[in-house]
Every structure is written in structure tokens, then in C-alpha cells.
Amino acid sequence: MYRTGNTDWRAQLFIIGASLFLIWVVYYLCTEALDPAAPWSNRTMANRASANAAAQPGDRVLLTLDKPASVGKTRLIYRGRQDGNLLIDVVIPQLDQGFAYHYTIPLKKAKQSFNLAGREYTLLGAGRRTARLQLATAD
């Protein structure tokens, strides 16, 4: 005989599970839990303006140990000094957001001039925690 109003517990469990999954998907997409570095993520206007500011020849750049500093469209990360060399990582977001190009530059050469990501720099001074560079050429 056909019964009305009496549903199986498995069907109820499926409906509850599917509903919870859909609620989680909507919450995940609405709270922007995605990667903040993704191009579709919400960024403030100040961040956009500073990232797009063109660096001019003669500008000075202060690099702090293990903290990225933006120079035009690239980010420079000072890794310190080792055995008479300057250690700098360069991140080029247009090529690969998560990959850093590692540079080891002799200090003698760095004081004259060196090239990072197509730009010429001159080392003004390098300490244990900071390095000062001067930009010699623009983009």
C-alpha cells in the first residue's frame, strides 16, 4: 500500500547534507575566502595606486630584511649579506606571483651597478637588517 507523509531517513539526511553544502559554497564565495593575491579579489585603491606607481631614475629604495618592497611592477626582498655577497630575491607578479628569482651579487659589483629584472641599481649601503639601493634606469 502507498504511504504518504512517511519519508525515509536517508532521503532526509541527503537533503540536509546538500543544503548545508550549498550554504557553505555561498558563504565561501561571499566572504572572499579565496587567495587575496588573485586578480579578481577585492583590493583597496591605495594598494592599486602604490603598485602602479612608476619608479623614476634616482629614486632610492630601502630594503628591510625579509620584507618585500615594491619597485614599479616588481617586488624586491632583501635576504641579507653572505660571504661578501648581497642576497636579493625578485618577484615579478606578471610572470609568476609565487616564484622568487634569487640573486647573489658581489658587494664590489653592487656598489658600481647591477641589473635586477631589467633595471639598473646601485648599492648605497648594506647592513645586517637593511640595504639601500638607488634606481639608475626606469621601466
N, C-alpha and C positions, 0 to 999 in steps of 0.2 A: 504494500500500500504506500502511496505517496505521502510524505510528511512535509508540512510547511512550517517554517519558522525554526526548525531544528537544524543548525548547521554543524558541520564537522569542526573539531578544534584545530585541525591542521589548516583549514581554509582561513580561519580567524587569525592564526599565527602568521600565515603568509601575508595577509592584508596589513597587519600591524607592522611586520618587518618591512614591507615595501613602502609603507607610509613613512616610517622612520628614516629609511634610506633617502627618500625624496626630500624630506625636511632637511637632512644633513647636506644634501647636494645644494639646495637653495641657500642655506646658511654659509656653506663654504664659498660659494660664488659671490655672495653679497658682502661678506666681511673682508674680501680681498686677501684671503689667506694664501694666495699664490706668491710666487717669487717676486719680491719688491723690485728686483732689477729688470724684470721683464718689461718690454716696451709698452705693453698695454696697461701696466699698473699706474695707479694714481700718484703723480708727483707734484710737489708744490712748484709754484712759479719761480721761487728763489733758486731752487735746485736746477731748474732748467736754464735759468739765466746764467748761473755761475758755470754750468757745464758747457754752455755755448760761447762763453766769453773768449775772444781770441787773444792769445798772448802776444805781446809785442816784443821786438828785439830790445834788449836792455832790461827787460823785466827780471826781477830776482825771485827765486823760488826757495822757500825754506822747507827742507825735508826733515821730518821728525821720524825717529826710528820706528819702523813697522806700522806707520800710518800713511795712508795714500794721500797724495797731493795732486790735484788736477792741474794740468797744463794744457790748455786747449782741449783737444779731444782725447788726450792720453792721461793716464794716471801713473805717477812715479811713486815707488815705495822704497825708502832708504832702508837697507839691511845692515848698515854699519861698515866698518873697515876691517880688513883681514890681510895680514902679510903684505902691507904696503899697497893694497888694492881697495878700491871703492866698490861696494856691492849695491847695486840698484836693480830693482825689478820694474819692468814696464808692462802695464796692462793697456791694451788697445781694444776698447769695447766694440768698435766696428768689426773687428776680426773675430774676437772670442772674448766674451765677458769674463770667463773664469780662468783664462790662461795668462800666466805672467812670463814674460821673457826675462831671463836672468842675465845681467851684465856684470862683468868683472873688469874694472877699468883701473889701470895703474895710476897711482896718485900723480906721478910726474906728468903723464899724458893728460890727465884730467885738468891739471892747472893750466895747460895750454888751450886745449879744446877737445871735445869728444862729441860723438853723434849718438843720440837715442831716438829711435822711431822717426828718423828723417829730420831731426832738429839738432842744431849745434848748441852745445852748452859749454860753459867754462866754470870750473870749480873755484869758488871764492874761499871756501873753508869747510873742513870736515872734522867733526868731533866724534865723541863716542855716541852721543844721542842725536845729533843734528848735523845736517850738511846744507850749505848754502850754494846755490847754483845761479848763474846768470845766463839768460837766454840770448844766444848770438843771432839766431835766424828765426823768422816767423814761418807759419804754415805755408 
